[in-house]
Amino acid sequence: MNGMAELLREFLRVQGKVNNMDTYKYAGVINGKKICEMILTIYATCSMSYVLNLMTAGSGFSQSAFSILLFLLLFAGVHYVIDKLARIEDGKQRRRRIGYVFVTGFLLGLAFVMGYQLRMQGMTLLGVKGKLLILLAAGGISVALSPFVSGWFALLDGRKSTDAQEAAATGAKAMHGGKVFLISMAVIFCCWIPVFLAYYPAIMSYDFNRQSIWAYQGYIWFTTHHPLIHTFLIKCFFDLGKTIGSYEIAMALFSLMQMLILSAVYAYSCSMIGRLTRKKWTVAVTVLFFALLPLHSVMVLCMTKDVLFGAFFLLFLLLLLERKMCAGRRLLPDIALVFTGILMLLFRNNAVYAFVVFALFWLLWSKKERISVLVLCVLITAGGIGVNAGMKAVMGAGEGSEAEKYSVFMQQMCRTARNHENTLTEEEWAILNYYVPCEYWHDYNPAIADSIKGNVTVTAFQNWKDDIPQMLKDWAKIGLRYPNDYIDAFLELTMGYWFPDDVSHAEVLGYGEDSHYGLIYTFNASASEVFEGVESHSYLPGLQKWYQKIVNGNAYYDMPVLSNLFKPAFYCWVLVLVMISFIYRRQKGKLVLCMLPFWYLMTLFLGPVVNIRYVYPIIAAVPLLLSWLFGSEDSFERKK
């Protein structure tokens, strides 16, 4: 190191560019830089080795010769990042880049550290010391990831002229939206036809059993536990099946209706992406994403509310952009936006909460149009709540169970009771038994609250809602005494949304080709004690078997890189990364589009289980959000 500094000093002296004092100072900077790189590399190597040891259920990686290779790779990465950061002349911008790189990498590191601790050890490290060690390890992972994260922000900084603007500068013409829409819709719909034949007439799983009973018996059996409009749709097709003498044909028509609606919305998304980016390859990739990914081609056939909700969710985002594009001519987009927003709220009970918070941000970040935005938000919120209340009154539907909103609380109390059953004080035992009876403590499943929630709903749910302030006080009292159990209960219940390598969401009820569980549930739940059911008949059993391997047998585990396209956490992290990118760019106007998916995701964190169908609206929106990030508002502005 000293020899290198001596050579540099001699070179600079000969060139006559600096005096001896400057030369020694510069050589000291070089030495300090190398020391910093070495310390950061050691830190990153220790943190990465810790996570890799967790993955191998021991200390095997630390003892492996591969740890040397890891050290060398990390050193090269750290050197690259520091060198790139040193080239940023603006000190304020350099510090800002460092901050964003560290925070983004730290969040990812935190997810990996806690995720593997929960998977391999069943708990995160205990106490203040344990949590500090988690934070320390996450910081090291952030350093290890810095070449990739820094490269992402460098890409954002380097794109002051976007793809669309560059295309305009080179004379590229905007793609014809109508033509792209028609071709995209035809391709997507046609690619889904073989899957439709394989699962003919529909995939009647998830909540279809309960809803089919209500639909068969009449409106008086409806409750708000499931969206009334979706149960009403099922009843309409049941009535059609009764009229034509074939429930099978009726369900096939229901599937085709969903295919038409979703293919049209996805084609609209492809068209919008073409207008934003002016790149044919972005449109082609998006079409293939919707047409061929089994996640879409199988999910579109499921008779669950999340499918149509996902369509209206994405359509609402598209119309927000369309409204921006129309400049002074916003009457038609506003009418379409209100209508779509109301439908969106009707197909998902928790969508109302997400939309209200989104509306606050939309209003806050609106400048010259706050009045019009306020009117739109009021119309959508009042319309969604009002139409639902009207349907409830007309149908005579009952109230749904409120137990769902207490899923996290129940899991936290039950985990604490199970883990400390023999060491609880009399007061603690009494409180826990009051809210979750002791006979259910050993039914606790970390990944799903349904078993505990179902039992408590039958026997003790009145205790939860009789005195909510006292319930919260008791819940907090237990939590303060056993904080780690509360933290871990929440993390394990939601880890499918934040842990990139999570598999619990695809295994929570089991998996296997013949089980019809796994990533997507494909069993036939139409038969019940009051209804004979709708028979399924595959016209392409070979294709159905292939899809069963992927979505029921979870064969996508064996697909390197592509397997990430089947994980809820992947899409949640893309959403977060896009949001961080907009904040980094100081583009609040563009960030608005991410607020609805983000706050919808936040409502899912209070749910009873992680399931791919819950995240489906976010999955469908990700291509549009990425195009919005790299596209340009200028690429689609129209004259007033």
C-alpha positions as CSV (number, residue, x, y, z in Angstrom):
1,M,0.0,0.0,0.0
2,N,2.9,2.4,0.9
3,G,4.6,1.6,-2.4
4,M,1.5,2.5,-4.3
5,A,1.2,5.8,-2.5
6,E,4.9,6.5,-3.2
7,L,4.5,5.9,-6.9
8,L,1.4,8.1,-7.1
9,R,3.3,10.9,-5.2
10,E,6.2,10.7,-7.6
11,F,3.9,10.7,-10.7
12,L,2.1,13.8,-9.4
13,R,5.3,15.5,-8.6
14,V,6.7,15.0,-12.1
15,Q,3.4,16.3,-13.5
16,G,3.8,19.4,-11.4
17,K,0.1,19.4,-10.5
18,V,0.3,19.3,-6.7
19,N,2.8,20.1,-4.0
20,N,4.2,17.5,-1.6
21,M,1.6,18.3,1.1
22,D,-1.3,17.6,-1.4
23,T,0.4,14.4,-2.5
24,Y,0.7,13.0,1.0
25,K,-2.9,14.1,1.7
26,Y,-4.1,12.3,-1.4
27,A,-2.1,9.2,-0.5
28,G,-3.7,9.2,2.9
29,V,-7.2,9.4,1.3
30,I,-6.3,6.3,-0.7
31,N,-5.2,4.4,2.4
32,G,-8.3,5.4,4.3
33,K,-10.5,4.3,1.4
34,K,-8.9,0.9,1.3
35,I,-9.3,0.5,5.0
36,C,-13.0,1.5,4.8
37,E,-13.5,-1.0,2.0
38,M,-11.9,-3.8,4.0
39,I,-14.0,-3.1,7.1
40,L,-17.3,-2.9,5.1
41,T,-16.4,-6.2,3.3
42,I,-15.7,-8.0,6.6
43,Y,-19.0,-6.6,8.0
44,A,-20.9,-7.7,4.9
45,T,-19.2,-11.2,4.9
46,C,-20.1,-11.9,8.5
47,S,-23.7,-10.9,8.0
48,M,-24.1,-12.9,4.8
49,S,-22.4,-15.9,6.4
50,Y,-24.9,-15.6,9.3
51,V,-27.9,-15.8,6.9
52,L,-26.3,-18.6,4.9
53,N,-25.6,-20.5,8.1
54,L,-29.3,-20.2,8.9
55,M,-30.2,-21.5,5.5
56,T,-28.0,-24.5,6.0
57,A,-29.3,-25.1,9.6
58,G,-25.8,-24.8,11.0
59,S,-22.5,-23.1,10.6
60,G,-21.6,-25.0,7.5
61,F,-21.1,-22.0,5.2
62,S,-18.7,-20.2,7.6
63,Q,-16.5,-23.3,7.5
64,S,-16.7,-23.7,3.8
65,A,-14.1,-22.5,1.3
66,F,-16.9,-20.8,-0.5
67,S,-16.7,-18.1,2.2
68,I,-13.4,-17.0,0.7
69,L,-15.1,-16.6,-2.7
70,L,-17.9,-14.7,-1.0
71,F,-15.4,-12.3,0.7
72,L,-13.6,-11.6,-2.6
73,L,-16.9,-11.0,-4.4
74,L,-18.1,-8.7,-1.7
75,F,-14.8,-6.8,-1.7
76,A,-15.1,-6.2,-5.4
77,G,-18.7,-5.0,-5.0
78,V,-17.9,-2.6,-2.2
79,H,-14.9,-1.2,-4.1
80,Y,-17.1,-0.7,-7.1
81,V,-19.8,1.1,-5.1
82,I,-17.4,3.4,-3.3
83,D,-15.6,4.2,-6.5
84,K,-18.9,5.1,-8.2
85,L,-20.1,7.2,-5.2
86,A,-16.7,9.1,-5.2
87,R,-17.4,10.2,-8.7
88,I,-20.5,12.1,-7.8
89,E,-19.3,15.7,-7.6
90,D,-22.3,17.1,-5.7
91,G,-21.7,16.2,-2.0
92,K,-25.4,16.6,-1.1
93,Q,-26.5,14.3,-3.9
94,R,-23.8,11.8,-2.9
95,R,-25.0,11.7,0.7
96,R,-28.6,11.4,-0.5
97,R,-27.7,8.5,-2.8
98,I,-25.8,6.8,0.1
99,G,-28.8,7.2,2.4
100,Y,-31.3,5.7,-0.1
101,V,-29.0,2.8,-0.9
102,F,-28.5,2.0,2.7
103,V,-32.2,2.2,3.7
104,T,-33.4,0.2,0.8
105,G,-30.8,-2.5,1.3
106,F,-31.4,-2.4,5.0
107,L,-35.1,-3.1,4.6
108,L,-34.4,-6.1,2.3
109,G,-31.7,-7.3,4.7
110,L,-34.1,-7.1,7.6
111,A,-36.6,-9.2,5.7
112,F,-34.0,-11.9,4.9
113,V,-32.6,-12.0,8.5
114,M,-36.0,-12.2,10.2
115,G,-37.5,-14.5,7.6
116,Y,-34.8,-17.1,7.9
117,Q,-34.8,-16.9,11.6
118,L,-38.5,-17.6,11.7
119,R,-38.2,-20.4,9.1
120,M,-35.3,-22.2,10.6
121,Q,-35.6,-21.4,14.3
122,G,-39.3,-20.8,14.7
123,M,-38.7,-17.4,16.3
124,T,-36.6,-14.2,16.0
125,L,-33.8,-13.5,18.4
126,L,-35.0,-12.7,21.9
127,G,-34.8,-9.5,23.9
128,V,-33.3,-6.1,23.2
129,K,-29.9,-7.7,22.5
130,G,-31.4,-10.1,20.0
131,K,-33.3,-7.4,18.1
132,L,-30.1,-5.2,18.0
133,L,-28.2,-8.2,16.5
134,I,-31.0,-8.5,13.8
135,L,-30.5,-4.8,13.0
136,L,-26.8,-5.2,12.9
137,A,-27.0,-8.2,10.5
138,A,-29.5,-6.3,8.3
139,G,-27.0,-3.5,8.0
140,G,-24.4,-5.9,6.8
141,I,-26.8,-7.4,4.2
142,S,-27.4,-3.8,3.1
143,V,-23.7,-3.4,2.4
144,A,-23.7,-6.8,0.5
145,L,-26.6,-5.6,-1.7
146,S,-25.2,-2.2,-2.3
147,P,-23.8,-2.8,-5.8
148,F,-27.3,-3.8,-7.0
149,V,-29.2,-1.2,-5.1
150,S,-26.7,1.6,-6.0
151,G,-27.0,0.5,-9.6
152,W,-30.7,0.9,-9.4
153,F,-30.5,4.5,-8.2
154,A,-27.7,5.2,-10.7
155,L,-30.1,4.1,-13.4
156,L,-32.8,6.4,-12.0
157,D,-30.3,9.3,-12.0
158,G,-29.2,8.5,-15.5
159,R,-32.7,8.6,-16.9
160,K,-33.3,12.3,-16.8
161,S,-34.6,11.8,-20.3
162,T,-36.9,8.9,-20.2
163,D,-37.4,6.2,-22.8
164,A,-40.5,8.0,-24.1
165,Q,-38.7,11.3,-24.4
166,E,-35.8,9.6,-26.1
167,A,-38.1,7.9,-28.5
168,A,-39.7,11.3,-29.3
169,A,-36.4,12.9,-29.9
170,T,-35.4,10.2,-32.4
171,G,-38.7,10.5,-34.3
172,A,-40.3,7.4,-32.9
173,K,-44.1,7.5,-33.3
174,A,-46.5,6.7,-30.5
175,M,-48.1,3.3,-30.9
176,H,-51.8,3.2,-31.9
177,G,-53.6,2.5,-28.6
178,G,-56.7,0.9,-30.2
179,K,-54.6,-1.5,-32.3
180,V,-52.5,-2.5,-29.4
181,F,-55.6,-3.0,-27.3
182,L,-57.3,-5.3,-29.8
183,I,-54.3,-7.4,-30.5
184,S,-53.4,-7.7,-26.9
185,M,-56.9,-8.7,-25.8
186,A,-57.1,-11.3,-28.6
187,V,-53.7,-12.9,-27.7
188,I,-54.4,-13.0,-24.0
189,F,-58.0,-14.4,-24.3
190,C,-56.9,-17.0,-26.9
191,C,-54.0,-18.2,-24.7
192,W,-56.5,-18.7,-21.8
193,I,-58.9,-20.9,-23.8
194,P,-56.9,-24.1,-23.5
195,V,-56.7,-23.6,-19.7
196,F,-60.4,-23.0,-19.6
197,L,-61.0,-26.3,-21.4
198,A,-58.6,-28.0,-19.0
199,Y,-60.5,-26.8,-15.9
200,Y,-64.0,-26.7,-17.5
201,P,-66.4,-25.3,-16.5
202,A,-64.6,-23.3,-13.7
203,I,-62.4,-23.6,-10.6
204,M,-65.0,-23.5,-7.8
205,S,-62.7,-23.3,-4.8
206,Y,-62.0,-20.9,-1.9
207,D,-65.2,-19.4,-0.6
208,F,-67.4,-20.7,-3.4
209,N,-68.9,-23.4,-1.1
210,R,-70.5,-21.0,1.4
211,Q,-71.5,-18.5,-1.3
212,S,-73.0,-21.2,-3.5
213,I,-75.2,-22.3,-0.5
214,W,-76.4,-18.8,0.0
215,A,-77.0,-18.3,-3.8
216,Y,-78.9,-21.5,-4.0
217,Q,-81.1,-20.9,-0.9
218,G,-81.9,-17.2,-1.6
219,Y,-81.2,-13.6,-0.6
220,I,-82.2,-14.1,3.0
221,W,-79.1,-16.3,3.5
222,F,-76.7,-13.6,2.2
223,T,-74.4,-11.9,4.7
224,T,-71.8,-9.1,4.3
225,H,-69.0,-11.5,5.3
226,H,-68.5,-11.9,1.5
227,P,-69.2,-9.0,-0.9
228,L,-72.9,-9.0,-1.6
229,I,-72.4,-8.1,-5.3
230,H,-70.2,-11.2,-5.9
231,T,-72.7,-13.6,-4.2
232,F,-75.4,-11.9,-6.2
233,L,-73.5,-12.7,-9.4
234,I,-73.2,-16.3,-8.4
235,K,-76.9,-16.4,-7.8
236,C,-77.6,-14.9,-11.2
237,F,-75.7,-17.6,-12.9
238,F,-77.2,-20.2,-10.7
239,D,-80.7,-19.0,-11.8
240,L,-79.5,-19.1,-15.4
241,G,-78.3,-22.6,-14.9
242,K,-81.7,-23.6,-13.4
243,T,-83.5,-22.0,-16.3
244,I,-81.4,-23.7,-19.1
245,G,-81.2,-26.9,-17.2
246,S,-77.4,-27.0,-16.8
247,Y,-75.4,-25.4,-13.9
248,E,-72.3,-26.6,-15.7
249,I,-72.9,-24.4,-18.7
250,A,-73.9,-21.5,-16.4
251,M,-70.5,-21.7,-14.6
252,A,-68.7,-22.0,-17.9
253,L,-70.4,-18.7,-19.0
254,F,-69.3,-17.2,-15.6
255,S,-65.7,-18.2,-16.5
256,L,-65.9,-16.8,-20.0
257,M,-67.3,-13.5,-18.6
258,Q,-64.4,-13.2,-16.2
259,M,-62.0,-14.0,-19.0
260,L,-63.5,-11.3,-21.2
261,I,-63.4,-8.7,-18.5
262,L,-59.8,-9.4,-17.4
263,S,-58.4,-9.8,-20.9
264,A,-60.0,-6.4,-21.8
265,V,-58.5,-4.7,-18.7
266,Y,-55.1,-6.3,-19.2
267,A,-55.2,-5.3,-22.9
268,Y,-55.9,-1.7,-21.8
269,S,-52.9,-2.0,-19.5
270,C,-50.7,-3.2,-22.4
271,S,-52.0,-0.3,-24.5
272,M,-51.3,2.2,-21.7
273,I,-47.8,0.8,-21.3
274,G,-47.2,1.2,-25.0
275,R,-48.3,4.8,-24.8
276,L,-46.0,5.5,-21.8
277,T,-42.9,3.9,-23.0
278,R,-43.3,3.9,-26.9
279,K,-41.4,0.6,-26.9
280,K,-42.8,-2.5,-28.6
281,W,-40.8,-4.9,-26.4
282,T,-42.5,-3.6,-23.2
283,V,-45.9,-4.3,-24.7
284,A,-44.8,-7.7,-25.9
285,V,-43.4,-8.7,-22.5
286,T,-46.6,-7.5,-20.7
287,V,-48.8,-9.4,-23.1
288,L,-46.8,-12.6,-22.4
289,F,-46.9,-11.9,-18.7
290,F,-50.7,-11.9,-18.7
291,A,-51.2,-14.5,-21.3
292,L,-48.8,-17.3,-20.4
293,L,-47.9,-17.0,-16.7
294,P,-50.0,-19.8,-15.0
295,L,-50.7,-17.4,-12.1
296,H,-53.1,-15.5,-14.4
297,S,-54.4,-18.2,-16.7
298,V,-55.5,-20.3,-13.7
299,M,-56.6,-17.5,-11.4
300,V,-58.9,-16.1,-14.0
301,L,-61.0,-19.2,-13.8
302,C,-61.4,-19.1,-10.0
303,M,-64.9,-18.2,-8.8
304,T,-63.5,-15.9,-6.1
305,K,-64.2,-12.2,-5.6
306,D,-60.5,-11.4,-5.9
307,V,-60.5,-12.0,-9.6
308,L,-63.1,-9.3,-10.6
309,F,-61.8,-7.1,-7.8
310,G,-58.3,-7.3,-9.3
311,A,-59.8,-6.3,-12.7
312,F,-61.6,-3.2,-11.3
313,F,-58.6,-2.3,-9.2
314,L,-56.3,-2.2,-12.2
315,L,-58.9,-0.5,-14.3
316,F,-59.2,2.3,-11.6
317,L,-55.4,2.9,-11.8
318,L,-55.6,3.0,-15.6
319,L,-58.4,5.5,-15.5
320,L,-56.4,7.7,-13.1
321,L,-53.7,7.9,-15.7
322,E,-56.3,8.4,-18.5
323,R,-57.7,11.3,-16.5
324,K,-54.3,12.9,-16.4
325,M,-53.9,12.4,-20.1
326,C,-57.1,14.0,-21.0
327,A,-56.0,17.4,-19.7
328,G,-59.1,19.7,-20.0
329,R,-61.5,17.0,-21.3
330,R,-62.1,15.0,-18.1
331,L,-65.9,14.5,-18.0
332,L,-65.9,11.0,-19.5
333,P,-62.8,9.8,-17.6
334,D,-64.3,11.1,-14.4
335,I,-67.6,9.3,-14.9
336,A,-65.7,6.1,-15.8
337,L,-63.5,6.6,-12.7
338,V,-66.4,7.0,-10.3
339,F,-68.2,4.0,-11.8
340,T,-65.1,1.8,-11.6
341,G,-64.2,3.0,-8.1
342,I,-67.7,2.1,-6.8
343,L,-67.4,-1.4,-8.3
344,M,-63.9,-1.8,-6.8
345,L,-65.2,-1.0,-3.4
346,L,-68.2,-3.3,-3.8
347,F,-66.0,-6.4,-4.6
348,R,-63.7,-6.2,-1.5
349,N,-64.8,-5.2,1.9
350,N,-61.3,-3.9,3.0
351,A,-61.0,-1.8,-0.2
352,V,-63.0,1.0,1.4
353,Y,-60.3,1.5,4.1
354,A,-57.5,1.5,1.6
355,F,-59.4,3.9,-0.7
356,V,-60.1,6.4,2.1
357,V,-56.4,6.7,3.0
358,F,-55.5,6.9,-0.7
359,A,-58.0,9.7,-1.1
360,L,-56.3,11.7,1.6
361,F,-52.9,11.5,-0.2
362,W,-54.5,12.2,-3.5
363,L,-56.1,15.4,-2.1
364,L,-52.9,16.4,-0.3
365,W,-50.8,16.1,-3.4
366,S,-53.3,17.7,-5.7
367,K,-52.6,21.3,-6.5
368,K,-55.0,23.1,-8.8
369,E,-57.7,20.5,-8.8
370,R,-58.4,19.7,-5.2
371,I,-62.1,20.5,-5.5
372,S,-62.6,18.2,-8.4
373,V,-60.6,15.5,-6.6
374,L,-62.6,15.9,-3.4
375,V,-65.8,15.5,-5.4
376,L,-64.5,12.3,-7.0
377,C,-63.4,10.9,-3.7
378,V,-66.7,11.7,-2.0
379,L,-68.8,10.2,-4.9
380,I,-66.7,7.0,-5.0
381,T,-66.7,6.5,-1.2
382,A,-70.4,7.4,-0.7
383,G,-71.4,5.4,-3.8
384,G,-69.5,2.3,-2.7
385,I,-70.9,2.4,0.8
386,G,-74.3,3.5,-0.3
387,V,-74.8,0.9,-3.0
388,N,-73.7,-1.9,-0.6
389,A,-76.1,-0.7,2.1
390,G,-78.9,-0.5,-0.4
391,M,-78.2,-4.1,-1.6
392,K,-78.1,-5.2,2.0
393,A,-81.5,-3.6,2.7
394,V,-83.2,-4.9,-0.4
395,M,-81.9,-8.4,0.0
396,G,-82.4,-8.6,3.7
397,A,-78.8,-9.8,4.1
398,G,-77.3,-10.3,7.5
399,E,-74.2,-8.9,9.1
400,G,-71.0,-10.8,8.5
401,S,-68.6,-11.9,11.3
402,E,-66.4,-9.2,12.7
403,A,-63.8,-11.7,13.9
404,E,-61.7,-11.2,10.8
405,K,-60.4,-7.8,12.0
406,Y,-59.1,-9.4,15.2
407,S,-57.0,-12.1,13.4
408,V,-53.6,-10.6,14.4
409,F,-54.7,-10.1,18.0
410,M,-56.0,-13.6,18.3
411,Q,-52.8,-15.1,16.9
412,Q,-50.7,-13.0,19.3
413,M,-52.6,-14.0,22.3
414,C,-52.8,-17.7,21.3
415,R,-49.0,-17.9,20.6
416,T,-48.2,-16.4,23.9
417,A,-50.5,-18.8,25.7
418,R,-49.1,-21.8,23.9
419,N,-45.5,-20.9,24.4
420,H,-45.8,-19.9,28.1
421,E,-48.7,-22.1,29.3
422,N,-46.8,-23.5,32.2
423,T,-45.2,-20.2,33.4
424,L,-48.2,-17.8,33.2
425,T,-49.4,-16.0,36.3
426,E,-53.0,-16.5,37.4
427,E,-53.9,-13.1,36.0
428,E,-52.2,-13.8,32.6
429,W,-53.8,-17.2,32.4
430,A,-57.3,-15.7,33.1
431,I,-56.9,-12.9,30.6
432,L,-55.7,-15.3,27.8
433,N,-58.4,-17.9,28.6
434,Y,-61.1,-15.2,28.5
435,Y,-60.3,-14.2,25.0
436,V,-59.0,-17.5,23.6
437,P,-60.2,-20.5,25.6
438,C,-57.4,-22.8,26.7
439,E,-58.7,-25.8,24.8
440,Y,-57.7,-24.0,21.6
441,W,-54.2,-23.0,22.5
442,H,-52.6,-26.0,20.9
443,D,-54.5,-25.5,17.6
444,Y,-52.3,-22.5,16.9
445,N,-51.0,-22.4,13.4
446,P,-48.4,-19.6,12.8
447,A,-49.3,-19.1,9.2
448,I,-53.1,-19.0,9.4
449,A,-55.6,-17.6,12.0
450,D,-58.7,-19.4,10.6
451,S,-58.7,-22.3,13.1
452,I,-58.4,-20.1,16.1
453,K,-60.6,-17.4,14.7
454,G,-63.3,-20.0,13.8
455,N,-63.3,-21.5,17.3
456,V,-63.3,-18.2,19.1
457,T,-66.1,-16.9,16.9
458,V,-68.3,-19.8,18.1
459,T,-67.5,-19.7,21.8
460,A,-65.9,-16.5,23.0
461,F,-66.2,-13.8,20.4
462,Q,-68.7,-11.8,22.5
463,N,-65.8,-11.2,25.0
464,W,-63.9,-9.4,22.2
465,K,-66.6,-6.9,21.2
466,D,-68.5,-6.3,24.5
467,D,-65.9,-3.9,25.8
468,I,-63.4,-3.0,23.1
469,P,-61.4,-0.5,25.2
470,Q,-60.9,-3.2,28.0
471,M,-60.0,-5.8,25.3
472,L,-57.3,-3.5,24.0
473,K,-56.0,-2.8,27.5
474,D,-55.8,-6.5,28.2
475,W,-54.2,-7.2,24.9
476,A,-51.5,-4.5,25.5
477,K,-50.9,-5.8,29.1
478,I,-50.0,-9.3,27.8
479,G,-48.0,-7.8,24.9
480,L,-45.8,-5.7,27.2
481,R,-44.9,-8.8,29.2
482,Y,-44.3,-11.0,26.2
483,P,-43.3,-8.7,23.3
484,N,-41.3,-11.2,21.4
485,D,-44.3,-13.5,21.1
486,Y,-46.4,-10.7,19.8
487,I,-43.8,-9.6,17.3
488,D,-43.2,-13.2,16.0
489,A,-46.9,-14.0,15.8
490,F,-47.4,-10.9,13.5
491,L,-44.3,-11.7,11.5
492,E,-45.2,-15.3,10.9
493,L,-48.8,-14.5,10.0
494,T,-47.6,-12.0,7.3
495,M,-44.2,-13.2,6.2
496,G,-45.6,-14.2,2.8
497,Y,-45.9,-10.5,2.0
498,W,-42.4,-9.4,3.1
499,F,-40.0,-12.4,3.1
500,P,-38.7,-12.9,-0.4
501,D,-38.0,-16.7,0.1
502,D,-41.3,-17.5,1.9
503,V,-43.0,-20.8,1.0
504,S,-45.6,-20.8,3.8
505,H,-48.2,-19.0,1.7
506,A,-48.1,-22.0,-0.8
507,E,-48.0,-24.7,1.9
508,V,-50.3,-23.4,4.6
509,L,-53.0,-26.0,4.0
510,G,-50.7,-28.5,2.3
511,Y,-49.7,-29.0,-1.3
512,G,-49.5,-31.7,-3.9
513,E,-50.8,-32.4,-7.4
514,D,-53.7,-34.5,-6.1
515,S,-54.5,-32.3,-3.0
516,H,-55.6,-29.3,-5.2
517,Y,-54.0,-27.0,-2.6
518,G,-50.6,-25.3,-2.9
519,L,-50.2,-21.9,-4.5
520,I,-53.7,-21.7,-6.0
521,Y,-56.6,-23.8,-4.7
522,T,-58.3,-25.7,-7.5
523,F,-60.6,-28.1,-5.7
524,N,-64.3,-28.2,-6.5
525,A,-66.2,-27.0,-3.5
526,S,-69.6,-26.6,-5.2
527,A,-71.3,-29.6,-3.6
528,S,-73.0,-29.1,-0.2
529,E,-75.8,-30.5,2.0
530,V,-78.3,-28.3,0.2
531,F,-76.9,-28.3,-3.4
532,E,-75.7,-31.2,-5.5
533,G,-72.9,-29.2,-6.9
534,V,-71.5,-28.5,-10.3
535,E,-69.6,-31.3,-12.0
536,S,-66.1,-30.5,-13.4
537,H,-65.0,-32.1,-16.6
538,S,-61.6,-31.6,-18.1
539,Y,-61.4,-31.6,-21.9
540,L,-57.6,-31.4,-21.8
541,P,-56.6,-33.6,-18.8
542,G,-53.0,-33.6,-19.8
543,L,-52.8,-29.8,-19.7
544,Q,-54.6,-29.8,-16.4
545,K,-52.1,-32.3,-15.0
546,W,-49.3,-30.0,-16.1
547,Y,-50.9,-27.0,-14.4
548,Q,-51.5,-29.0,-11.2
549,K,-47.8,-29.7,-11.0
550,I,-47.1,-26.0,-11.0
551,V,-49.9,-24.4,-8.9
552,N,-50.8,-27.4,-6.7
553,G,-47.5,-29.4,-6.5
554,N,-45.5,-26.1,-6.4
555,A,-43.2,-27.3,-9.1
556,Y,-42.4,-23.7,-9.8
557,Y,-39.9,-24.0,-6.8
558,D,-37.6,-25.7,-9.3
559,M,-37.6,-22.8,-11.8
560,P,-34.6,-20.6,-11.1
561,V,-35.3,-16.8,-11.3
562,L,-38.8,-17.4,-12.8
563,S,-40.0,-18.9,-9.5
564,N,-40.1,-15.3,-8.1
565,L,-42.9,-14.5,-10.5
566,F,-45.1,-16.8,-8.4
567,K,-44.3,-15.2,-5.0
568,P,-46.5,-12.6,-3.4
569,A,-43.5,-11.0,-1.7
570,F,-41.8,-10.4,-5.0
571,Y,-44.6,-8.1,-6.2
572,C,-44.9,-6.4,-2.8
573,W,-41.2,-5.6,-2.9
574,V,-41.5,-4.3,-6.5
575,L,-44.3,-2.0,-5.3
576,V,-42.1,-0.7,-2.4
577,L,-39.1,-0.2,-4.7
578,V,-41.2,1.8,-7.2
579,M,-42.5,3.9,-4.3
580,I,-39.0,4.5,-3.0
581,S,-37.9,5.4,-6.5
582,F,-40.6,8.1,-6.9
583,I,-39.6,9.5,-3.5
584,Y,-36.0,9.6,-4.5
585,R,-36.9,11.4,-7.7
586,R,-39.2,13.8,-5.7
587,Q,-42.2,12.9,-7.9
588,K,-45.2,13.1,-5.6
589,G,-47.5,13.4,-8.6
590,K,-46.4,10.0,-9.9
591,L,-46.3,8.5,-6.4
592,V,-50.0,9.0,-6.0
593,L,-50.6,6.0,-8.3
594,C,-48.8,3.7,-5.9
595,M,-50.8,4.9,-2.8
596,L,-53.8,2.8,-3.5
597,P,-51.9,-0.5,-4.0
598,F,-49.8,0.3,-0.9
599,W,-52.6,1.0,1.4
600,Y,-54.5,-2.0,0.1
601,L,-51.4,-4.1,1.0
602,M,-51.4,-2.6,4.5
603,T,-55.0,-3.9,5.0
604,L,-53.8,-7.3,4.1
605,F,-51.3,-7.2,7.0
606,L,-54.3,-7.4,9.3
607,G,-55.8,-10.4,7.6
608,P,-56.0,-14.1,8.7
609,V,-53.5,-15.6,6.2
610,V,-51.3,-14.8,3.2
611,N,-52.8,-16.1,0.0
612,I,-51.9,-15.3,-3.6
613,R,-55.4,-14.3,-4.4
614,Y,-55.3,-11.4,-1.9
615,V,-52.2,-10.0,-3.6
616,Y,-53.6,-10.6,-7.1
617,P,-54.6,-7.0,-7.7
618,I,-51.1,-5.8,-6.9
619,I,-49.6,-8.5,-9.2
620,A,-51.8,-7.3,-12.1
621,A,-50.8,-3.6,-11.4
622,V,-47.0,-4.1,-11.2
623,P,-46.3,-3.9,-15.0
624,L,-48.2,-0.6,-15.2
625,L,-46.4,0.8,-12.1
626,L,-43.0,0.0,-13.6
627,S,-43.9,1.6,-16.9
628,W,-45.1,4.7,-15.0
629,L,-41.8,4.8,-13.3
630,F,-39.7,4.7,-16.5
631,G,-42.2,6.3,-18.8
632,S,-43.0,10.0,-19.1
633,E,-46.0,12.1,-18.5
634,D,-44.9,14.1,-21.6
635,S,-45.3,11.0,-23.8
636,F,-49.0,11.0,-23.6
637,E,-50.1,14.6,-23.1
638,R,-52.8,15.8,-25.4
639,K,-53.9,19.2,-26.5
640,K,-56.7,20.7,-24.6
